[in-house]
């Protein structure tokens, strides 16, 4: 679409959203579950087009933001005590642990390799063998299948020095908790995650909580279209799950990807930064894949990690507060010196507010 | 409350964004600035030497050393020539400092030297002095190059930040982000196959044409590390004004745009090595574009925004869909995202 058409369509959608919102006097609050949506909303300057009573709050869908400090501490201790080469997606490099980040670890002589695909970790393992390579397993349904496929390949090839430190999470359990919150009127559902789990998997939002959901792509117009559907369903009190990202997401998702995940992982409990322990919201390595678990292969004593009590990341991850309400925001907490992961993750809410500001 | 002091150098200190700025302002300048260094020009115009002489230096530590569209050798020539060009100085002489790691393949060195020679001939500069050091294996990453350059300023055009005024226009000489993205994608970690080349080139031909605008040419800078975003923020801070840019007017190659989407890296923050940002008088926009029409390395030149009357030292973008948002200064090193 050319820029003029795009702008015209956006204005028309924004106007429609405004008209629907004007039918209700109270605030309408929708949660963008996914961090990539958070960034896209800010990058496109969408908030400047919203009516005054429409609010988008950020949810727990940034894998880096919901990873506990303890995970970074454990990774660094494994790296230090077992001379392991850490392989990670770039987002984690600057996330602060209790005694620095992986960037500090690297500046002190540790090895940190940034990869785009987990498959690259197999090549790194071959190159540095027999030195252990620990892939930092952070992610949701979007990234987990490729990690599962990587481990299948590593098992088939007999790669012995590759490990994964697991902190995988699945989206439905926290979404159920958030859906019970009365001040949230619906959910902008994650495009990439939904491509795996399918739009049908959210039916419980309507059945159990009477909340609407719209699966959205990541272009500005995708988001505006999904928001138009959300405000209409919320105002008409006719909740449903609408798939506004049909070019990528099918109602049944991607069964092949889910099968590979089921082969390698089993459901476990997981601890979420800001939300605490959520039963059944994590994944653990099972069967022959259990030997890839870095936490079991390289046990380290991880001291109790304390978050700065002034850091509001937890409230921000649940949509209870916006970053500008945090006293640390932009002062003591900046992308170069982050206090919490929400400021440093490329999908973090605080990072989005800091980077794109309010213009 | 005070910021925690940095206790070690991190890669982010070399990223060209906020951390680099802090290192220069808080650590280097207080000790070394005796009057001319503090303005941090791309190159300094030396006084007291008769004809106007510009002088600059730059070091190159790019990884990988060979990338689509160039290598560390051509980059070392272009980078220094472009710093001179931004002071409206025709690049004339270069020094060449080579720091080689023990074990570095001789055939790669030969390729790099040929590339330096070719780039220097194309840019019209002569390598007139140099130095070679070899360091033990592990002390460097193959090869580092330092080049210093001397250029001559002819005529009366002297772009400088003091000349920037309200309603002036911002011109970019072509699509942005190509160098940064090409280097990032050619790193071994990323197995993508994009048709994407670095824009590494000497920008003097562009500057020479823009100088025909006379006083209408207010300021020049090459948006290298930190990309367009860093340079625009620098101009906003220098003038104390708001800069408003139009997203739809910012030229971007399709391949850069796709790569940035996949890696999650803002192309406005990715480095350029053959582009110029020029601030020009409000009535000179079309004339500037006409001057650049026949200049091959200014393919896709565009007026992307203007200096406004607001005193806010920030850069605001009107997005493609008509929204507004801030274009922030990059911070730390650019890292690809998780999903």
Contacts between the chains, C-beta under 8 A, distances in Angstrom:
chain1	res1	chain2	res2	distance
A	3	B	247	8.0
A	3	B	248	3.8
A	3	B	320	5.1
A	6	B	320	5.3
A	6	B	321	5.6
A	7	B	248	7.8
A	7	B	320	6.4
A	7	B	321	5.5
A	7	B	322	4.8
A	9	B	321	7.9
A	10	B	321	3.4
A	10	B	322	5.8
A	10	B	323	7.7
A	11	B	321	7.8
A	11	B	322	5.9
A	36	B	339	7.2
A	42	B	325	6.2
A	43	B	319	7.5
A	43	B	325	6.6
A	44	B	319	5.0
A	44	B	320	7.4
A	44	B	321	5.8
A	44	B	323	5.4
A	44	B	325	7.4
A	45	B	317	7.2
A	45	B	318	7.7
A	45	B	319	4.4
A	45	B	321	7.7
A	45	B	323	2.7
A	45	B	324	4.6
A	45	B	325	3.8
A	46	B	321	7.6
A	46	B	323	5.4
A	47	B	323	7.5
A	48	B	323	4.7
A	48	B	324	4.7
A	48	B	325	7.5
A	49	B	321	7.6
A	49	B	322	6.9
A	49	B	323	5.4
A	63	B	338	5.7
A	63	B	339	7.1
A	64	B	338	6.4
A	89	B	336	7.0
A	89	B	337	7.1
A	89	B	338	4.2
A	89	B	339	7.9
A	90	B	335	3.0
A	90	B	336	4.4
A	90	B	337	6.6
A	90	B	338	7.5
A	91	B	335	6.6
A	91	B	337	5.6
A	91	B	338	4.5
A	92	B	338	7.6
A	93	B	335	5.8
A	94	B	12	7.5
A	94	B	332	6.3
A	94	B	335	7.4
A	103	B	10	5.2
A	103	B	11	6.7
A	103	B	12	7.0
A	104	B	8	7.0
A	104	B	10	7.2
A	106	B	11	7.5
A	107	B	8	4.8
A	107	B	9	6.7
A	107	B	10	5.4
A	107	B	11	7.8
A	108	B	8	7.4
A	113	B	189	7.0
A	114	B	189	5.9
A	114	B	335	6.4
A	114	B	336	6.9
A	115	B	189	5.0
A	116	B	189	5.8
A	116	B	190	4.8
A	116	B	191	7.7
A	116	B	192	7.8
A	116	B	263	7.2
A	116	B	336	5.5
A	117	B	191	6.7
A	119	B	191	8.0
A	120	B	188	7.9
A	120	B	189	5.5
A	120	B	191	7.2
A	138	B	338	6.8
A	139	B	338	6.3
A	139	B	339	6.3
A	140	B	339	7.3
A	142	B	339	4.6
A	143	B	338	6.6
A	143	B	339	5.0
A	192	B	339	6.1
A	220	B	319	7.1
A	220	B	320	7.1
A	220	B	321	4.6
A	220	B	323	7.5
A	221	B	321	6.9
A	224	B	321	7.6
A	331	B	1	6.8
A	332	B	1	5.6
A	332	B	3	6.9
A	334	B	3	8.0
A	334	B	18	7.7
A	334	B	331	7.0
A	335	B	18	7.9
A	335	B	331	4.2
A	335	B	332	6.3
A	336	B	12	6.4
A	336	B	18	6.0
A	336	B	19	5.1
A	336	B	22	7.9
A	336	B	331	5.1
A	336	B	332	5.6
A	337	B	3	6.2
A	337	B	4	6.0
A	345	B	338	7.8
A	346	B	264	5.0
A	346	B	335	7.3
A	346	B	337	4.0
A	346	B	338	7.3
A	347	B	337	6.7
A	347	B	338	7.3
A	354	B	328	7.0
A	355	B	326	7.6
A	355	B	328	4.8
A	356	B	325	4.3
A	356	B	326	5.5
A	356	B	328	7.0
A	357	B	314	7.6
A	357	B	325	6.8
A	357	B	326	3.3
A	357	B	328	6.8
A	358	B	326	7.6
A	359	B	316	4.5
A	359	B	317	7.6
A	359	B	324	4.0
A	359	B	325	5.2
A	359	B	326	5.1
